[in-house]
C-alpha cells in the first residue's frame, strides 16, 4: 500500500529534483510538549525539551529526517499567539514560522496537554484561524500529550467530558491522537506510525498540501509587490500583518533555492550569507582561527522562493566531506557561490573547487558563481582589467563560469548592501532557471548491493523482504533451510538502485555433496547478481549466537579474504524482543566472541523487527541503507579483487578433498 509508505501525495520528483517533503507544523501554548512531540515524531532528540516554569522554545526551529521515500520535516514553534507577548516578538516569530513552512504545509498539529485544556489553548485556536485562515482546520490534527495521565481511561471519554474540547475536535473533523512522549521506544514508534497514517489519509483527502498567499516587500526597493506563494502574509510595515485571501490551490511545485557558500578560511562566506539573507544570522569576526566550524542553514522568502543559504566551514580540510555535503545539502544545491577576496585567488581556492568536483563531478562548474569581496580595495581600477591581469587559473575559471561573477563591498550603506544582494540573487535565479530549477546533483550514486550472509535460520530472507518493502523472498519458519540457492531482487531507494542478494548458508554449502564446485558456483552467482558497490550484511538472531554463527564468520573470511569484515554490517533480527537500545545490548553482552566480531566490523550494527509494516518498516530499511552508504563513503565498498585471492585458492583445491577439510 503506497499510502502507508510514502510521504504524502506530492508527485515524485523527476531525476535531479529534490525528494518530496512532508511538512508538519507544531502549534500550541507553552508547556504542552510540542518539542517532545517533535522529537518523538523524528525518532531522536532534535528540539530542546525539558520541564520548566519558563518558556523553553523561544524561536521557531525546523528539523527533518530522511526516509525511504523522501523527507519528514517538523517545524517546532514557541507560543506564537500569546496575548502577553510584545507585538514585535509575535510578528517576528510568525514571520519566521511562515518562512520555515515554505513552500507549503501538509498538516498543522495542534498540541494540547491532557488535563490542562485552558484559555491559552483557545487563544491558539483563534490565532491559527487568524493567521492561516478558516480553511486551515481542514489540515489540522489535535495531538494530546501526556497520554499516560489517562491511567486506562480512553481519550474519547476525556474529550466528551469537556464541551469546548469536544467542539474543537469536531471542528477539526474529529481527527485526534494521543502520545506518551516518555513511553518506551516501541510504544513511541507505534504512536508515530498511527499519527503518520492519519497524516497520510488527511493529505490524500485534501488532495495535497495547504497553499496560501502573502504580500511580499521588494528587497531594497521600498515597494510592496504582491506575489503568489505558499504563505498567507508577511510584514508590510507599521508592525502589522496584512491579510490576503487564503485557501487550497493546486500545488505549483517546490519553490526552494539552495545556495551553497564555499571558499577558503577567512574569505568572508558568513558575511556574504548575512547580506543575502538581509539579517545577521551567521557569526562573523576577524580571527586567525576558523570561525565557521560546521554547516549552518538559514533562509528567507524572496520573490516566490524560499532561499536557503548554507554556510560552510573550509570544505577542503573537512573530514568525510562527501557525507557531510549529502547530509546538509539534501538533493544538491541550486548554485555554488565561491567567495574569494579580490586579488587573493590561490591554490587554496583551487583545492576547494577540486573538493566540489569530487562530490558533484565536472558539471558543478555550470552551477558556479564567483563572488569577489572587498571591492573597496579596488580603488579607481577597472574591475575587468584587474581580473584579466590576475592568474591564468582565475581567468580560466571565469571563462568556464561564462563570466558569472559579482563583487561585494562591505563599506557601503544599508541600501547599497541590499542592492548588492538583490543583484546577486537575481544572478542566482537566472542561473537556476537555465537549469530548469533542477539542482546540481551529487555524482550519480552507484547502485548498492547488499549481500545477506550468515547461518541458516536467523531470518536472512525476512530481512531481505524488509529492505525491499515487499515479500520477494520465501520466508518460513522451518527446521530445514528454506533458502537453498542464491536469489536476488531490487528496489529504488530515493534515486539509488538497491540490489538485495539472499545467500544460502555458506556452512551448509561448504559441507554439501557438491563440495567446492557448488560453493564456487553460488559465490559466482552471488557476484553476478550484484551491481555497483557491494556490502555484506551479516545476519544474527538476537540472543541466539551459536558456534554455527561463529563458523559462518570464518567461512566468510576464508572465501572473501581477511579484510571482508571491513565491508560488513552486523544486523540482528527479532528487534521486538529487545528491551534496551541495541548498542547497550551489545555493550552489556557477555559473549566476547560476538563483541570482537562487531568490533572488527567497525561497530556497525542495527536491528530489525521483520514483522513491521508501512513506515516503520521503511524507517528500519533507511537506517541500514544510510549506514551502508556511509560505509561506502569511508571504505568504498567491496571491490572485485577483495574475494579473488581466496576464490583462486578455492579453485586450486583438489576436488577429491572435502571442502570442510580444506577450509579447516
Secondary structure, 3 states (H helix, E strand, C coil): CHHHHCCCCCCCCCCCCCCCEEEEEEECCCCCCHHHHHHHHHCCCCCCCCCCCCCCCCCCEEEEEECCCCEEEEEECCCCCCCCCCHHHHHHHHHHHHHHHCCCECEEEEEEECCCCCHHHHHHHHHHHHHHCHHHHHHEEEEEECHHHHCCCCHHHHHHCCHHHHHHHHHCCCCEEECCCCCCHHHHHHHHHHHHHHHHHHHHHHCCCECCCEEEECCCCCCEEEECCCCCCCECCCCCECCCCCCCCCCCCCCEEEEEEECCCCCCHHHHHHHHHCCCCCCCCCCCCCCCCCCEEEEEEECCEEEEEEECCCCCCCCCHHHHHHHHCCCCCCEEEEEEECCCCCHHHHHHHHHHHHHHCHHHHHHEEEEEECHHHHCCCCHHHHHHCCCHHHHHHHHHCCCCEEECCCCCCHHHHHHHHHHHHHHHHHHHHHCCCCCCCCCCCCCEEEEEECCCCCCHHHHHHHHHCCCCCCCCCCCCCCCCCCEEEEEEECCEEEEEEECCCHHHHHCCCCHHHHHHHHHHHHHHHCCCEEEEEEEEECCCCCHHHHHHHHHHHHHHCHHHHHHEEEEEECHHHCCCCHHHHHHCCCCHHHHHHHHHCCCCEEECCCCCCHHHHHHHHHHHHHHHHHHHHHHCCECCCCCHHHHHHHHHCCCCCCHHHHCC
